[in-house]
């Protein structure tokens, strides 16, 4: 009923199976056919690679090289255009800056000229008013001085009349006022 199990490694395997045969690739009796098929496989692989795969890879590499060269040429062309555009921009910018400075200088000169004209006009008006005022002052001074003699004569007459009780004549007052003071 119960079978005895053996502990050996080879026990329990069918007959004829075991370590009696060598591994086929390492079997020396099969080296010649293996080498023959190996050569045929390499020849077929070489033909397949050289006729189909390698030309396709070569075309892909050529296309990549051409695309890279084309992209480099395009990049150089665009760089040249950019440099030219930058130079044009800088020239236009410098020209615009020069024009702006010229316009600013012209405007400053114009405003300075207008300010000078306005100042000269105001100076002329002030000088005219000053001359008129000086003329008025001179006239007022002349009238005041003319009136001073009359006021002095009237005052002197009133003082003399109070002191001596008698009014002096206008001729006496004129002689007294026009006489140089005694030193």
TORPA-4810 file (N, C-alpha, C, O; in nm, 3 decimals):
<nodes>
NODE_1_0.077_-0.115_0.000_0.000_0.000_0.000_0.083_0.123_0.000_0.080_0.199_-0.097_X
NODE_2_0.147_0.143_0.093_0.236_0.258_0.086_0.369_0.215_0.032_0.428_0.119_0.081_X
NODE_3_0.417_0.287_-0.070_0.546_0.253_-0.129_0.653_0.324_-0.051_0.631_0.428_0.010_X
NODE_4_0.769_0.265_-0.056_0.882_0.325_0.012_0.943_0.427_-0.080_0.964_0.401_-0.198_X
NODE_5_0.970_0.542_-0.027_1.036_0.643_-0.109_1.183_0.640_-0.081_1.228_0.620_0.033_X
NODE_6_1.256_0.659_-0.184_1.400_0.658_-0.170_1.449_0.800_-0.168_1.384_0.889_-0.222_X
NODE_7_1.561_0.822_-0.107_1.615_0.956_-0.092_1.718_0.988_-0.195_1.772_1.098_-0.195_X
NODE_8_1.748_0.897_-0.282_1.850_0.929_-0.383_1.788_1.014_-0.491_1.667_1.009_-0.512_X
NODE_9_1.869_1.092_-0.558_1.822_1.185_-0.660_1.772_1.112_-0.783_1.673_1.155_-0.843_X
NODE_10_1.832_1.010_-0.820_1.793_0.939_-0.941_1.676_0.846_-0.919_1.621_0.794_-1.016_X
NODE_11_1.636_0.825_-0.799_1.527_0.732_-0.771_1.395_0.792_-0.813_1.374_0.912_-0.796_X
NODE_12_1.310_0.714_-0.865_1.178_0.758_-0.903_1.171_0.809_-1.044_1.062_0.847_-1.086_X
NODE_13_1.281_0.814_-1.124_1.280_0.859_-1.262_1.260_0.737_-1.352_1.306_0.628_-1.318_X
NODE_14_1.194_0.755_-1.465_1.178_0.640_-1.555_1.313_0.593_-1.606_1.411_0.666_-1.601_X
NODE_15_1.317_0.473_-1.655_1.442_0.417_-1.705_1.482_0.486_-1.833_1.396_0.522_-1.913_X
NODE_16_1.609_0.506_-1.852_1.665_0.568_-1.974_1.676_0.717_-1.961_1.738_0.780_-2.047_X
NODE_17_1.620_0.777_-1.862_1.631_0.921_-1.842_1.726_0.939_-1.726_1.714_0.875_-1.621_X
NODE_18_1.821_1.028_-1.747_1.916_1.051_-1.641_2.034_1.126_-1.695_2.022_1.204_-1.790_X
NODE_19_2.145_1.101_-1.636_2.264_1.177_-1.672_2.345_1.106_-1.777_2.465_1.133_-1.790_X
NODE_20_2.290_1.023_-1.847_2.366_0.947_-1.945_2.398_1.027_-2.069_2.500_0.997_-2.132_X
NODE_21_2.321_1.127_-2.109_2.345_1.204_-2.232_2.403_1.338_-2.196_2.376_1.390_-2.087_X
NODE_22_2.485_1.398_-2.289_2.545_1.531_-2.269_2.450_1.637_-2.321_2.360_1.609_-2.400_X
NODE_23_2.471_1.759_-2.276_2.392_1.874_-2.323_2.416_1.892_-2.471_2.533_1.898_-2.511_X
NODE_24_2.310_1.901_-2.557_2.329_1.897_-2.702_2.425_2.000_-2.758_2.507_1.964_-2.842_X
NODE_25_2.421_2.128_-2.718_2.517_2.219_-2.777_2.661_2.187_-2.739_2.753_2.228_-2.809_X
NODE_26_2.680_2.116_-2.633_2.816_2.084_-2.590_2.857_1.942_-2.632_2.966_1.896_-2.600_X
NODE_27_2.769_1.877_-2.701_2.799_1.741_-2.746_2.893_1.749_-2.865_2.858_1.810_-2.966_X
NODE_28_3.011_1.690_-2.857_3.113_1.699_-2.961_3.070_1.630_-3.090_3.123_1.664_-3.196_X
NODE_29_2.980_1.539_-3.086_2.936_1.469_-3.206_2.845_1.556_-3.290_2.827_1.528_-3.409_X
NODE_30_2.786_1.661_-3.234_2.696_1.748_-3.310_2.760_1.882_-3.344_2.688_1.972_-3.387_X
NODE_31_2.889_1.898_-3.327_2.954_2.026_-3.359_2.947_2.060_-3.506_2.919_2.175_-3.539_X
NODE_32_2.970_1.967_-3.596_2.973_1.995_-3.740_2.838_2.044_-3.788_2.835_2.148_-3.854_X
NODE_33_2.727_1.978_-3.762_2.599_2.031_-3.808_2.565_2.165_-3.742_2.505_2.252_-3.805_X
NODE_34_2.604_2.181_-3.616_2.576_2.310_-3.549_2.654_2.423_-3.616_2.602_2.532_-3.636_X
NODE_35_2.781_2.395_-3.649_2.861_2.498_-3.717_2.803_2.528_-3.855_2.800_2.644_-3.897_X
NODE_36_2.758_2.425_-3.927_2.698_2.445_-4.058_2.578_2.537_-4.047_2.567_2.632_-4.124_X
NODE_37_2.487_2.511_-3.955_2.366_2.594_-3.939_2.400_2.732_-3.884_2.332_2.831_-3.913_X
NODE_38_2.504_2.738_-3.805_2.548_2.868_-3.755_2.598_2.956_-3.869_2.565_3.074_-3.874_X
NODE_39_2.676_2.900_-3.961_2.726_2.974_-4.077_2.610_3.016_-4.164_2.605_3.131_-4.208_X
NODE_40_2.515_2.926_-4.190_2.398_2.960_-4.273_2.319_3.073_-4.207_2.277_3.166_-4.275_X
NODE_41_2.299_3.066_-4.074_2.223_3.170_-4.003_2.296_3.305_-4.012_2.234_3.408_-4.034_X
NODE_42_2.430_3.303_-3.992_2.507_3.429_-4.002_2.503_3.485_-4.143_2.492_3.607_-4.161_X
NODE_43_2.513_3.398_-4.245_2.509_3.446_-4.384_2.373_3.507_-4.412_2.365_3.617_-4.468_X
NODE_44_2.265_3.438_-4.373_2.131_3.494_-4.395_2.113_3.625_-4.318_2.056_3.721_-4.371_X
NODE_45_2.160_3.629_-4.194_2.152_3.751_-4.115_2.233_3.864_-4.179_2.188_3.978_-4.184_X
NODE_46_2.353_3.832_-4.230_2.436_3.932_-4.296_2.367_3.985_-4.421_2.363_4.106_-4.444_X
NODE_47_2.313_3.894_-4.502_2.244_3.935_-4.626_2.123_4.021_-4.590_2.101_4.127_-4.649_X
NODE_48_2.046_3.976_-4.493_1.928_4.053_-4.452_1.968_4.192_-4.401_1.906_4.292_-4.439_X
NODE_49_2.070_4.200_-4.317_2.114_4.329_-4.264_2.173_4.418_-4.373_2.142_4.537_-4.380_X
NODE_50_2.259_4.359_-4.459_2.326_4.441_-4.561_2.232_4.486_-4.671_2.254_4.593_-4.729_X
NODE_51_2.127_4.410_-4.702_2.037_4.447_-4.811_1.917_4.525_-4.765_1.867_4.610_-4.839_X
NODE_52_1.869_4.500_-4.647_1.744_4.563_-4.602_1.766_4.665_-4.488_1.731_4.782_-4.501_X
NODE_53_1.822_4.619_-4.381_1.826_4.701_-4.259_1.930_4.812_-4.267_1.899_4.928_-4.240_X
NODE_54_2.054_4.777_-4.305_2.161_4.878_-4.307_2.134_4.991_-4.406_2.161_5.106_-4.373_X
NODE_55_2.080_4.962_-4.528_2.048_5.076_-4.616_1.942_5.168_-4.556_1.950_5.290_-4.571_X
NODE_56_1.843_5.108_-4.488_1.741_5.192_-4.425_1.804_5.278_-4.314_1.774_5.397_-4.303_X
NODE_57_1.888_5.219_-4.235_1.956_5.294_-4.129_2.044_5.403_-4.190_2.049_5.515_-4.139_X
NODE_58_2.112_5.369_-4.300_2.196_5.469_-4.368_2.113_5.585_-4.420_2.152_5.701_-4.407_X
NODE_59_1.995_5.552_-4.479_1.908_5.659_-4.529_1.859_5.747_-4.413_1.854_5.870_-4.426_X
NODE_60_1.823_5.685_-4.303_1.776_5.762_-4.187_1.888_5.853_-4.136_1.864_5.969_-4.104_X
NODE_61_2.009_5.799_-4.128_2.122_5.881_-4.083_2.150_5.995_-4.181_2.176_6.108_-4.139_X
NODE_62_2.143_5.964_-4.312_2.164_6.070_-4.412_2.055_6.177_-4.401_2.084_6.297_-4.407_X
NODE_63_1.930_6.133_-4.384_1.821_6.230_-4.370_1.841_6.316_-4.245_1.817_6.436_-4.248_X
NODE_64_1.883_6.254_-4.137_1.909_6.330_-4.016_2.021_6.430_-4.037_2.012_6.545_-3.995_X
NODE_65_2.128_6.385_-4.102_2.242_6.474_-4.128_2.198_6.590_-4.216_2.234_6.705_-4.191_X
NODE_66_2.118_6.559_-4.321_2.069_6.666_-4.409_1.977_6.761_-4.333_1.986_6.883_-4.349_X
NODE_67_1.889_6.706_-4.249_1.798_6.790_-4.171_1.876_6.879_-4.075_1.846_6.997_-4.060_X
NODE_68_1.976_6.822_-4.012_2.059_6.900_-3.919_2.133_7.010_-3.994_2.138_7.124_-3.948_X
NODE_69_2.191_6.975_-4.111_2.261_7.077_-4.192_2.164_7.185_-4.237_2.196_7.304_-4.233_X
NODE_70_2.045_7.143_-4.280_1.944_7.239_-4.325_1.902_7.329_-4.208_1.888_7.450_-4.224_X
NODE_71_1.882_7.270_-4.092_1.844_7.349_-3.974_1.956_7.445_-3.934_1.929_7.558_-3.894_X
NODE_72_2.080_7.400_-3.944_2.193_7.488_-3.911_2.201_7.605_-4.009_2.224_7.719_-3.969_X
NODE_73_2.182_7.574_-4.139_2.183_7.682_-4.238_2.069_7.781_-4.212_2.088_7.902_-4.220_X
NODE_74_1.952_7.728_-4.180_1.837_7.813_-4.150_1.864_7.897_-4.025_1.831_8.015_-4.021_X
NODE_75_1.925_7.835_-3.926_1.958_7.909_-3.803_2.060_8.019_-3.833_2.048_8.130_-3.780_X
NODE_76_2.159_7.990_-3.916_2.258_8.093_-3.953_2.191_8.206_-4.031_2.222_8.323_-4.009_X
NODE_77_2.099_8.169_-4.121_2.028_8.271_-4.199_1.944_8.359_-4.106_1.944_8.481_-4.117_X
NODE_78_1.872_8.294_-4.015_1.789_8.370_-3.921_1.875_8.457_-3.829_1.836_8.568_-3.793_X
NODE_79_1.991_8.404_-3.789_2.082_8.484_-3.705_2.131_8.606_-3.783_2.138_8.716_-3.728_X
NODE_80_2.165_8.586_-3.910_2.208_8.699_-3.992_2.095_8.801_-4.007_2.119_8.921_-3.998_X
NODE_81_1.972_8.753_-4.030_1.859_8.844_-4.040_1.836_8.917_-3.908_1.807_9.037_-3.907_X
NODE_82_1.849_8.845_-3.800_1.831_8.907_-3.668_1.938_9.012_-3.643_1.909_9.121_-3.593_X
NODE_83_2.062_8.981_-3.679_2.169_9.079_-3.662_2.143_9.202_-3.747_2.163_9.315_-3.701_X
NODE_84_2.099_9.180_-3.871_2.069_9.293_-3.959_1.953_9.375_-3.901_1.958_9.498_-3.900_X
NODE_85_1.850_9.306_-3.854_1.736_9.378_-3.796_1.778_9.454_-3.671_1.732_9.566_-3.648_X
NODE_86_1.864_9.394_-3.591_1.913_9.461_-3.471_1.994_9.586_-3.507_1.979_9.691_-3.444_X
NODE_87_2.080_9.573_-3.610_2.158_9.690_-3.652_2.065_9.799_-3.705_2.085_9.917_-3.676_X
NODE_88_1.963_9.760_-3.781_1.866_9.857_-3.833_1.792_9.924_-3.717_1.772_10.046_-3.717_X
NODE_89_1.753_9.842_-3.620_1.683_9.897_-3.504_1.772_9.995_-3.428_1.728_10.103_-3.390_X
NODE_90_1.897_9.956_-3.406_1.988_10.044_-3.332_2.011_10.174_-3.408_2.018_10.281_-3.348_X
NODE_91_2.024_10.164_-3.541_2.042_10.286_-3.621_1.917_10.373_-3.613_1.928_10.495_-3.596_X
NODE_92_1.799_10.312_-3.624_1.675_10.388_-3.615_1.660_10.448_-3.476_1.614_10.562_-3.460_X
NODE_93_1.698_10.372_-3.375_1.689_10.421_-3.237_1.783_10.541_-3.217_1.745_10.641_-3.157_X
NODE_94_1.905_10.530_-3.268_2.001_10.640_-3.256_1.950_10.762_-3.333_1.961_10.875_-3.285_X
NODE_95_1.894_10.740_-3.451_1.841_10.851_-3.531_1.724_10.917_-3.458_1.714_11.040_-3.452_X
NODE_96_1.635_10.834_-3.402_1.521_10.888_-3.328_1.567_10.965_-3.205_1.512_11.071_-3.174_X
NODE_97_1.669_10.912_-3.136_1.722_10.982_-3.019_1.780_11.117_-3.063_1.759_11.218_-2.996_X
NODE_98_1.854_11.119_-3.174_1.911_11.244_-3.224_1.801_11.344_-3.260_1.811_11.462_-3.228_X
NODE_99_1.695_11.293_-3.328_1.584_11.382_-3.363_1.515_11.435_-3.238_1.480_11.553_-3.231_X
NODE_100_1.497_11.348_-3.140_1.432_11.391_-3.015_1.517_11.496_-2.944_1.464_11.594_-2.891_X
NODE_101_1.649_11.477_-2.944_1.736_11.575_-2.881_1.731_11.707_-2.958_1.732_11.815_-2.898_X
NODE_102_1.728_11.699_-3.092_1.720_11.821_-3.173_1.588_11.893_-3.148_1.585_12.016_-3.135_X
NODE_103_1.478_11.816_-3.140_1.348_11.878_-3.114_1.348_11.941_-2.975_1.297_12.052_-2.957_X
NODE_104_1.404_11.871_-2.878_1.410_11.925_-2.742_1.495_12.053_-2.738_1.459_12.150_-2.672_X
NODE_105_1.608_12.052_-2.811_1.694_12.171_-2.814_1.620_12.287_-2.881_1.624_12.400_-2.833_X
NODE_106_1.554_12.258_-2.994_1.477_12.363_-3.061_1.368_12.419_-2.969_1.346_12.540_-2.964_X
NODE_107_1.301_12.328_-2.898_1.194_12.372_-2.808_1.251_12.456_-2.694_1.193_12.558_-2.656_X
NODE_108_1.366_12.412_-2.639_1.430_12.491_-2.532_1.468_12.630_-2.585_1.445_12.731_-2.519_X
NODE_109_1.529_12.632_-2.705_1.569_12.760_-2.764_1.448_12.849_-2.789_1.451_12.970_-2.763_X
NODE_110_1.340_12.789_-2.840_1.218_12.865_-2.870_1.159_12.921_-2.740_1.121_13.038_-2.733_X
NODE_111_1.151_12.832_-2.637_1.095_12.878_-2.510_1.184_12.983_-2.446_1.134_13.079_-2.387_X
NODE_112_1.316_12.967_-2.457_1.408_13.068_-2.403_1.391_13.201_-2.477_1.392_13.308_-2.416_X
NODE_113_1.375_13.193_-2.609_1.355_13.314_-2.688_1.224_13.382_-2.649_1.218_13.504_-2.632_X
NODE_114_1.118_13.301_-2.635_0.989_13.357_-2.595_0.998_13.418_-2.455_0.942_13.524_-2.428_X
NODE_115_1.069_13.350_-2.367_1.085_13.402_-2.231_1.164_13.533_-2.233_1.131_13.627_-2.161_X
NODE_116_1.269_13.539_-2.317_1.347_13.663_-2.329_1.260_13.775_-2.384_1.265_13.888_-2.335_X
NODE_117_1.180_13.743_-2.485_1.092_13.845_-2.542_0.991_13.893_-2.437_0.966_14.013_-2.424_X
NODE_118_0.935_13.798_-2.364_0.838_13.836_-2.262_0.906_13.919_-2.153_0.849_14.017_-2.104_X
NODE_119_1.029_13.881_-2.114_1.102_13.957_-2.013_1.133_14.098_-2.063_1.119_14.195_-1.989_X
NODE_120_1.176_14.108_-2.190_1.205_14.241_-2.246_1.078_14.324_-2.252_1.081_14.445_-2.225_X
NODE_121_0.967_14.262_-2.286_0.840_14.335_-2.292_0.801_14.384_-2.152_0.761_14.499_-2.135_X
NODE_122_0.814_14.296_-2.053_0.781_14.334_-1.915_0.877_14.443_-1.867_0.837_14.539_-1.802_X
NODE_123_1.007_14.426_-1.901_1.105_14.529_-1.863_1.069_14.663_-1.926_1.077_14.767_-1.860_X
NODE_124_1.030_14.660_-2.052_0.993_14.786_-2.119_0.870_14.847_-2.054_0.864_14.969_-2.033_X
NODE_125_0.770_14.763_-2.021_0.650_14.814_-1.956_0.685_14.872_-1.819_0.638_14.979_-1.781_X
NODE_126_0.770_14.799_-1.745_0.811_14.848_-1.613_0.889_14.978_-1.623_0.869_15.071_-1.544_X
NODE_127_0.978_14.985_-1.723_1.056_15.108_-1.742_0.963_15.224_-1.778_0.983_15.336_-1.733_X
NODE_128_0.862_15.195_-1.861_0.768_15.302_-1.898_0.689_15.346_-1.775_0.670_15.466_-1.753_X
NODE_129_0.642_15.249_-1.696_0.567_15.285_-1.575_0.658_15.357_-1.476_0.615_15.452_-1.410_X
NODE_130_0.783_15.312_-1.466_0.878_15.377_-1.377_0.903_15.522_-1.421_0.905_15.613_-1.338_X
NODE_131_0.921_15.542_-1.550_0.942_15.678_-1.600_0.820_15.764_-1.573_0.831_15.880_-1.534_X
NODE_132_0.701_15.706_-1.596_0.578_15.782_-1.571_0.566_15.814_-1.422_0.528_15.925_-1.385_X
NODE_133_0.597_15.716_-1.337_0.589_15.737_-1.193_0.690_15.843_-1.148_0.659_15.929_-1.066_X
NODE_134_0.813_15.834_-1.203_0.914_15.936_-1.168_0.869_16.075_-1.213_0.892_16.174_-1.143_X
NODE_135_0.804_16.082_-1.328_0.753_16.211_-1.377_0.645_16.262_-1.282_0.641_16.380_-1.248_X
NODE_136_0.555_16.170_-1.239_0.450_16.211_-1.146_0.510_16.256_-1.013_0.465_16.353_-0.953_X
NODE_137_0.614_16.181_-0.967_0.679_16.218_-0.842_0.744_16.357_-0.856_0.733_16.441_-0.767_X
NODE_138_0.810_16.379_-0.970_0.874_16.511_-0.993_0.769_16.622_-0.995_0.790_16.729_-0.938_X
NODE_139_0.656_16.597_-1.061_0.550_16.699_-1.065_0.494_16.723_-0.925_0.471_16.837_-0.885_X
NODE_140_0.472_16.612_-0.852_0.420_16.626_-0.717_0.521_16.700_-0.629_0.483_16.783_-0.546_X
NODE_141_0.649_16.670_-0.647_0.754_16.736_-0.569_0.757_16.886_-0.602_0.770_16.970_-0.514_X
NODE_142_0.745_16.915_-0.732_0.747_17.056_-0.773_0.628_17.130_-0.713_0.641_17.241_-0.661_X
NODE_143_0.512_17.067_-0.721_0.392_17.129_-0.662_0.407_17.141_-0.512_0.370_17.241_-0.450_X
NODE_144_0.464_17.032_-0.452_0.481_17.037_-0.307_0.578_17.147_-0.267_0.555_17.219_-0.171_X
NODE_145_0.689_17.160_-0.343_0.786_17.266_-0.311_0.726_17.404_-0.334_0.751_17.498_-0.258_X
NODE_146_0.647_17.415_-0.440_0.581_17.544_-0.464_0.483_17.574_-0.351_0.471_17.687_-0.305_X
NODE_147_0.416_17.473_-0.310_0.320_17.491_-0.199_0.391_17.511_-0.068_0.335_17.576_0.021_X
NODE_148_0.513_17.459_-0.050_0.587_17.474_0.074_0.617_17.623_0.097_0.602_17.675_0.207_X
NODE_149_0.659_17.689_-0.009_0.689_17.832_0.005_0.562_17.908_0.048_0.568_17.996_0.133_X
NODE_150_0.451_17.872_-0.011_0.327_17.941_0.023_0.287_17.907_0.166_0.245_17.994_0.243_X
NODE_151_0.301_17.775_0.202_0.267_17.732_0.338_0.362_17.799_0.439_0.320_17.844_0.545_X
NODE_152_0.490_17.803_0.403_0.587_17.866_0.493_0.554_18.015_0.510_0.562_18.070_0.620_X
NODE_153_0.517_18.077_0.400_0.482_18.220_0.408_0.358_18.239_0.494_0.353_18.330_0.577_X
NODE_154_0.257_18.154_0.474_0.134_18.166_0.552_0.162_18.139_0.700_0.113_18.211_0.788_X
NODE_155_0.243_18.034_0.727_0.275_17.999_0.865_0.357_18.111_0.930_0.329_18.151_1.043_X
NODE_156_0.457_18.160_0.858_0.539_18.268_0.913_0.453_18.393_0.939_0.470_18.461_1.040_X
NODE_157_0.363_18.420_0.846_0.273_18.537_0.865_0.186_18.519_0.987_0.164_18.614_1.063_X
NODE_158_0.134_18.397_1.007_0.047_18.372_1.122_0.126_18.381_1.251_0.075_18.431_1.351_X
NODE_159_0.250_18.334_1.252_0.334_18.339_1.371_0.368_18.485_1.403_0.358_18.527_1.519_X
NODE_160_0.408_18.560_1.302_0.444_18.701_1.324_0.321_18.779_1.371_0.332_18.866_1.458_X
NODE_161_0.206_18.749_1.316_0.084_18.820_1.355_0.051_18.788_1.499_0.003_18.875_1.571_X
NODE_162_0.075_18.669_1.543_0.048_18.634_1.681_0.148_18.700_1.774_0.113_18.745_1.883_X
NODE_163_0.273_18.705_1.728_0.376_18.759_1.815_0.366_18.912_1.827_0.372_18.968_1.937_X
NODE_164_0.353_18.976_1.716_0.354_19.122_1.722_0.213_19.181_1.710_0.194_19.301_1.731_X
NODE_165_0.120_19.102_1.676_-0.017_19.148_1.667_-0.048_19.217_1.536_-0.158_19.271_1.521_X
NODE_166_0.038_19.218_1.444_0.017_19.286_1.317_0.060_19.191_1.205_0.163_19.124_1.216_X
NODE_167_-0.018_19.185_1.096_0.013_19.094_0.985_0.112_19.159_0.891_0.099_19.276_0.854_X
NODE_168_0.217_19.077_0.851_0.312_19.133_0.756_0.257_19.126_0.613_0.166_19.048_0.585_X
NODE_169_0.312_19.206_0.526_0.268_19.208_0.386_0.332_19.091_0.313_0.435_19.039_0.357_X
NODE_170_0.272_19.048_0.201_0.330_18.936_0.126_0.470_18.967_0.076_0.552_18.875_0.071_X
NODE_171_0.503_19.085_0.040_0.638_19.118_-0.005_0.739_19.101_0.108_0.849_19.052_0.086_X
NODE_172_0.703_19.141_0.227_0.793_19.127_0.341_0.819_18.980_0.370_0.931_18.939_0.401_X
NODE_173_0.713_18.901_0.360_0.728_18.757_0.383_0.820_18.694_0.278_0.904_18.611_0.311_X
NODE_174_0.804_18.733_0.150_0.888_18.677_0.042_1.032_18.714_0.065_1.120_18.629_0.047_X
NODE_175_1.062_18.838_0.103_1.199_18.881_0.127_1.258_18.807_0.245_1.375_18.770_0.241_X
NODE_176_1.182_18.783_0.349_1.231_18.716_0.468_1.259_18.569_0.439_1.357_18.512_0.487_X
NODE_177_1.172_18.507_0.360_1.190_18.366_0.328_1.299_18.344_0.222_1.364_18.239_0.225_X
NODE_178_1.322_18.433_0.132_1.422_18.415_0.028_1.561_18.457_0.072_1.658_18.424_0.004_X
NODE_179_1.574_18.528_0.180_1.703_18.571_0.228_1.781_18.450_0.281_1.723_18.364_0.347_X
NODE_180_1.912_18.444_0.253_1.989_18.332_0.305_1.997_18.338_0.457_2.002_18.446_0.516_X
NODE_181_1.997_18.222_0.520_2.001_18.220_0.666_2.137_18.274_0.716_2.241_18.252_0.655_X
NODE_182_2.129_18.342_0.825_2.252_18.397_0.884_2.323_18.289_0.959_2.264_18.207_1.029_X
NODE_183_2.452_18.293_0.943_2.531_18.190_1.008_2.589_18.235_1.133_2.658_18.158_1.200_X
</nodes>
